Amino acid sequence: MSYVLITVTGGIIGEAIFYDDESIAIQDLAEFVKNMNYEDDDAAVYGPEGLVANAKVFLDENDEYIDNVQGVLSKIAR
């Protein structure tokens, strides 16, 4: 398992979910962000070389969810 999704609620780690597939970890991050409380929650995916993506890549300037999974995956693939 090379990737981990860390979720945080109120400053406390909620979950650490491990993945072999980076794209599934990113998709699960996006699903978490869709339903998260933007004031209290946060999440990020980490891989062998550090941070891969965090919740902010799925939020616009007004903290509204944007479906950006393909955009994130294409940036990572470079």
C-alpha positions as CSV (number, residue, x, y, z in Angstrom):
1,M,0.0,0.0,0.0
2,S,1.6,3.2,-1.2
3,Y,-1.0,5.8,-0.7
4,V,-3.0,7.0,2.4
5,L,-6.0,9.2,2.7
6,I,-6.0,11.0,6.0
7,T,-9.2,12.7,7.2
8,V,-9.2,15.2,10.1
9,T,-12.2,16.5,12.0
10,G,-11.9,19.2,14.6
11,G,-8.1,18.9,14.5
12,I,-8.2,15.1,15.3
13,I,-7.4,12.4,12.8
14,G,-10.6,10.7,11.8
15,E,-9.4,8.0,9.5
16,A,-6.3,6.7,7.8
17,I,-7.3,4.6,4.7
18,F,-4.5,2.9,2.8
19,Y,-4.6,2.3,-1.0
20,D,-2.5,0.6,-3.7
21,D,-4.2,2.7,-6.4
22,E,-3.6,6.4,-6.4
23,S,-6.7,7.2,-8.5
24,I,-9.0,5.4,-6.1
25,A,-7.5,7.4,-3.2
26,I,-8.1,10.7,-5.1
27,Q,-11.7,9.7,-5.9
28,D,-12.3,8.9,-2.2
29,L,-10.8,12.2,-1.3
30,A,-13.2,14.0,-3.6
31,E,-16.1,12.1,-2.1
32,F,-15.0,13.1,1.4
33,V,-14.8,16.7,0.3
34,K,-18.3,16.7,-1.2
35,N,-19.8,16.0,2.3
36,M,-17.3,17.6,4.6
37,N,-17.9,20.5,7.0
38,Y,-15.5,23.1,5.5
39,E,-15.0,24.8,8.9
40,D,-14.0,21.7,10.9
41,D,-12.8,19.0,8.4
42,D,-9.8,18.5,6.2
43,A,-8.3,15.7,4.2
44,A,-5.3,14.8,2.1
45,V,-3.8,12.0,0.2
46,Y,-0.1,11.2,0.7
47,G,2.1,8.9,-1.4
48,P,5.7,7.7,-1.3
49,E,7.0,11.1,-2.2
50,G,4.7,13.1,0.1
51,L,1.5,15.1,-0.4
52,V,-0.4,14.1,-3.6
53,A,-3.5,16.2,-3.1
54,N,-5.5,17.9,-0.4
55,A,-9.2,19.0,0.0
56,K,-8.5,22.4,-1.4
57,V,-8.0,21.1,-5.0
58,F,-11.8,20.2,-4.9
59,L,-12.9,23.6,-3.6
60,D,-13.4,26.9,-5.4
61,E,-12.6,30.4,-4.0
62,N,-16.0,30.3,-2.1
63,D,-15.3,26.8,-0.6
64,E,-17.9,25.2,-2.9
65,Y,-17.2,21.7,-4.1
66,I,-16.0,21.4,-7.7
67,D,-15.7,18.0,-9.5
68,N,-12.0,18.1,-10.4
69,V,-11.0,14.4,-10.1
70,Q,-9.8,14.1,-13.7
71,G,-7.9,17.4,-13.5
72,V,-6.1,16.3,-10.4
73,L,-5.3,12.9,-11.9
74,S,-3.9,14.5,-15.0
75,K,-1.6,16.8,-13.1
76,I,-0.3,13.9,-11.0
77,A,0.4,11.8,-14.1
78,R,2.9,14.3,-15.4
